[in-house]
Amino acid sequence: MPKRNPRAQPADGRRAWLVGATGGLGPALAHRLARDGYDLLLTARRRRRQCTALARELLAAHPQRSVEVLCGDIGDPKFAAEAAATAAQRGALDAVVLASGDLFLGRPSRTSAKALRAQLESNLLAPWTAALAALPALRRSRSGGRIVFFGMAGAGLPTAKRAVAAHAASKLALLSMARSLAVEVARDGVAVWTVSPGVVRTARSTPESVEPFLEHVPGGRALAPEEVADAVAWCLSPGGATGTGGELPVALGFGL
Ligand SMILES: NC(=O)c1ccc[n+]([C@@H]2O[C@H](COP(=O)([O-])OP(=O)(O)OC[C@H]3O[C@@H](n4cnc5c(N)ncnc54)[C@H](OP(=O)(O)O)[C@@H]3O)[C@@H](O)[C@H]2O)c1
């Protein structure tokens, strides 16, 4: 498993914990964070080998960076605490990017309580558990801690959502909690964002998961993962702190 890079610049580099490293958006986010000067802890739930391969790729492209891997379920408070401690350097952490969350598709009348609970576990409680675990270290960041949650374009409006009702409900609840947290931790220098992608074509996408939705994208095309990574990079930039509590749609008008 890749460990700290012996050639890495020690101690003073900024540190980020990226959850969802093996997902459709994960590699683009990881490359962008490394390019922007972050030493990284990469987390996925179970694809350890894929995560390790990404870590090697990052170290080859950014030899001055340090990249570690720790896989597990961020909804488990014990794992979340272990990962947050690993991500931090001398107790301080600069950013947590929470690009995880399963998608359940099904009409409301076909959404069992079990399915709804699973969506809430995956999209609300798991990232929330990770954010709380990281908060003490984020408060110690010298550059100002950042939390980036992932929503879904359009989920911020409590309108009817048809096949993604349960998913949208979990993202709406997450957005509400993110805003409330942003208000509480603003004086600690910690900024909280929710980045809400629309239709993104990733290595994990299928034609069925992209093409039918394109007619609802005013911008007329699917986004690339790198475009979502650009938005996250802006949230993490010094200027991004001023928008704490905000939702940033990255969607070319989808969901408005
Ligand atoms: N891609 C899109 O078009 C799109 C659109 C709107 C919103 N979003 C949001 O953007 C975020 C990232 O999307 P994505 O497409 O990259 O997702 P994805 O392809 O489904 O990948 C999810 C990633 O998160 C990890 N993960 C999931 N649950 C976890 C948990 N409890 N603990 C630790 N790791 C966990 C997965 O690890 P394993 O692979 O090991 O399970 C995987 O690395 C999600 O919140 C999603 O809802 C994406």
The ligand as an SDF file (V2000), in Angstrom:
LIG
                    3D

 48 52  0  0  0  0  0  0  0  0999 V2000
  -21.4960   11.0710  -11.2020 N   0  0  0  0  0  0  0  0  0  0  0  0
  -22.5670   11.8470  -11.3390 C   0  0  0  0  0  0  0  0  0  0  0  0
  -23.1110   12.0270  -12.4470 O   0  0  0  0  0  0  0  0  0  0  0  0
  -23.1530   12.5410  -10.1390 C   0  0  0  0  0  0  0  0  0  0  0  0
  -24.2750   13.3630  -10.3160 C   0  0  0  0  0  0  0  0  0  0  0  0
  -24.8310   13.9970   -9.2180 C   0  0  0  0  0  0  0  0  0  0  0  0
  -24.2840   13.8170   -7.9550 C   0  0  0  0  0  0  0  0  0  0  0  0
  -23.2040   13.0080   -7.8000 N   0  0  0  0  0  0  0  0  0  0  0  0
  -22.6690   12.8170   -6.4410 C   0  0  0  0  0  0  0  0  0  0  0  0
  -21.2560   12.9380   -6.4540 O   0  0  0  0  0  0  0  0  0  0  0  0
  -20.6940   12.0380   -5.5070 C   0  0  0  0  0  0  0  0  0  0  0  0
  -19.6720   11.1390   -6.2150 C   0  0  0  0  0  0  0  0  0  0  0  0
  -20.3310   10.5100   -7.2910 O   0  0  0  0  0  0  0  0  0  0  0  0
  -19.6630    9.3210   -8.1400 P   0  0  0  0  0  0  0  0  0  0  0  0
  -20.4140    9.2350   -9.4090 O   0  0  0  0  0  0  0  0  0  0  0  0
  -18.1980    9.4860   -8.1470 O   0  0  0  0  0  0  0  0  0  0  0  0
  -20.0780    8.0620   -7.2120 O   0  0  0  0  0  0  0  0  0  0  0  0
  -19.7120    6.5260   -7.4490 P   0  0  0  0  0  0  0  0  0  0  0  0
  -19.1350    6.3150   -8.8010 O   0  0  0  0  0  0  0  0  0  0  0  0
  -20.8970    5.7380   -7.0180 O   0  0  0  0  0  0  0  0  0  0  0  0
  -18.5260    6.2710   -6.3930 O   0  0  0  0  0  0  0  0  0  0  0  0
  -18.7490    6.4220   -5.0180 C   0  0  0  0  0  0  0  0  0  0  0  0
  -17.4200    6.3630   -4.2970 C   0  0  0  0  0  0  0  0  0  0  0  0
  -17.6430    6.5180   -2.8960 O   0  0  0  0  0  0  0  0  0  0  0  0
  -17.1920    5.3620   -2.1870 C   0  0  0  0  0  0  0  0  0  0  0  0
  -18.1330    5.1390   -1.0890 N   0  0  0  0  0  0  0  0  0  0  0  0
  -19.4730    5.0240   -1.1670 C   0  0  0  0  0  0  0  0  0  0  0  0
  -20.0000    4.8660    0.0560 N   0  0  0  0  0  0  0  0  0  0  0  0
  -18.9570    4.8810    0.9320 C   0  0  0  0  0  0  0  0  0  0  0  0
  -18.8510    4.7480    2.3330 C   0  0  0  0  0  0  0  0  0  0  0  0
  -19.9420    4.5860    3.1160 N   0  0  0  0  0  0  0  0  0  0  0  0
  -17.6290    4.7870    2.9100 N   0  0  0  0  0  0  0  0  0  0  0  0
  -16.5140    4.9680    2.1360 C   0  0  0  0  0  0  0  0  0  0  0  0
  -16.5530    5.1020    0.7930 N   0  0  0  0  0  0  0  0  0  0  0  0
  -17.7660    5.0610    0.2020 C   0  0  0  0  0  0  0  0  0  0  0  0
  -17.1880    4.2540   -3.2030 C   0  0  0  0  0  0  0  0  0  0  0  0
  -16.3210    3.2170   -2.7910 O   0  0  0  0  0  0  0  0  0  0  0  0
  -16.5550    1.7040   -3.3280 P   0  0  0  0  0  0  0  0  0  0  0  0
  -16.3900    1.7860   -4.8200 O   0  0  0  0  0  0  0  0  0  0  0  0
  -15.4740    0.9280   -2.6670 O   0  0  0  0  0  0  0  0  0  0  0  0
  -17.9490    1.3380   -2.9140 O   0  0  0  0  0  0  0  0  0  0  0  0
  -16.6880    5.0180   -4.4330 C   0  0  0  0  0  0  0  0  0  0  0  0
  -15.3050    5.2500   -4.3090 O   0  0  0  0  0  0  0  0  0  0  0  0
  -21.8540   11.2740   -4.8790 C   0  0  0  0  0  0  0  0  0  0  0  0
  -22.2590   11.9060   -3.6980 O   0  0  0  0  0  0  0  0  0  0  0  0
  -22.9560   11.4190   -5.9130 C   0  0  0  0  0  0  0  0  0  0  0  0
  -24.2610   11.3290   -5.3470 O   0  0  0  0  0  0  0  0  0  0  0  0
  -22.6360   12.3610   -8.8580 C   0  0  0  0  0  0  0  0  0  0  0  0
  1  2  1  0
  2  3  2  0
  2  4  1  0
  4  5  1  0
  4 48  2  0
  5  6  2  0
  6  7  1  0
  7  8  2  0
  8  9  1  0
  8 48  1  0
  9 10  1  0
  9 46  1  0
 10 11  1  0
 11 12  1  0
 11 44  1  0
 12 13  1  0
 13 14  1  0
 14 15  2  0
 14 16  1  0
 14 17  1  0
 17 18  1  0
 18 19  2  0
 18 20  1  0
 18 21  1  0
 21 22  1  0
 22 23  1  0
 23 24  1  0
 23 42  1  0
 24 25  1  0
 25 26  1  0
 25 36  1  0
 26 27  1  0
 26 35  1  0
 27 28  2  0
 28 29  1  0
 29 30  1  0
 29 35  2  0
 30 31  1  0
 30 32  2  0
 32 33  1  0
 33 34  2  0
 34 35  1  0
 36 37  1  0
 36 42  1  0
 37 38  1  0
 38 39  2  0
 38 40  1  0
 38 41  1  0
 42 43  1  0
 44 45  1  0
 44 46  1  0
 46 47  1  0
M  CHG  2   8   1  16  -1
M  END
$$$$
